[in-house]
């Protein structure tokens, strides 16, 4: 064996090529989101369902699982998420944030907690219609960014928003026996789905503002630390809300947690998959850019709806299929239209020429 061959044999394993790893990150992002939805429902059913009065507790304990996982990563100083892409895990040292940094991160943590809890209430009320409502996130995002951050969407995006709203409204229709149509939807899913979308929009804008703080990115020590810290803060922010709203049911919850297998497994798996799929989504956005990620997120929404329809045994109505299809299609168009029009503009073509 030559010296070069010996060095090759003893060289450290670098892992899969980035292109292969990225594809696997997308796959596991989808799988993680699917399993989160399935086991979130299992946990809620184990806690008595949407009428059990323990939805906020389940949501908070899911964030508790996320916080515990983040603490374990900081303890072992290693983040295994890249194993999903057959790559070597990254080191994950404790963030060197100051008290001022923690205080500055609180709005992001609050929005993250509110978006998560609202999403759990939404999907717990109706996992299928809830997905349709959540697909309308660009509508609330446009409203929040226009009113609170002075960032109005372009005219083409505004046109797309009309179709997204129309699709969600059409999905809310139900044909009566006399052939006429009337609105029929789960009000809890609609209200909390819209709240979840709004807080997700606030979270994105606040996170962008946060990252513009001088030196903060370096002190955080990477996206993984930033996400972990946000989830820990989201848990501690949710605890007082849980105590205030469902504190009188804590002993009932603990009894169910000790005796109900569905709650035990559902809570552990939903909490862990929530953390992992969101981390994978963040990694794919960083690697591909927001447009590709938006397209992938749109496809994910369809897959999750089909999967949840299969496992719940609750088929989508024709109105829901058409309405969801219109809404999700125009979410996709909304995500790419500005970039497509920019590429087609005479100025861009002139530069390319």
Buried (B, 14 or more C-beta within 10 A) or exposed (E): EEEEEEEEEEEEEEBBEEEEBBBBBBEBBBBBBBBBBBBBBBBBBBBBBBEBBBBBBBBBBBBBBBBBBBEEBBEEEEBEBBBBBEBEBEEBEEBEBEEEBBEBBBBBBBBBBBBBBBBBBBBBBBBBBBBBBBBBBBBBBBBBBEEEBEEEBEEBBEBBBEBBBBBBBBBBBEEEEEEEEEEEBBEBBBBBBBBBBBBBBBBBBBBEEBEEBEEBBEEBBBBBBBBBBBBBBBBBBBBEBBBEBBBEBEEBBEEBBEEBEBBBBBBBBBBBBBBBBBBBBBBBBEBBEEBBBBBBBBBBBBEBBEBBBEEBEEEBBEBBBBBBBBBBBBBBBBBBBBEEEEEEEEEEEEEEE
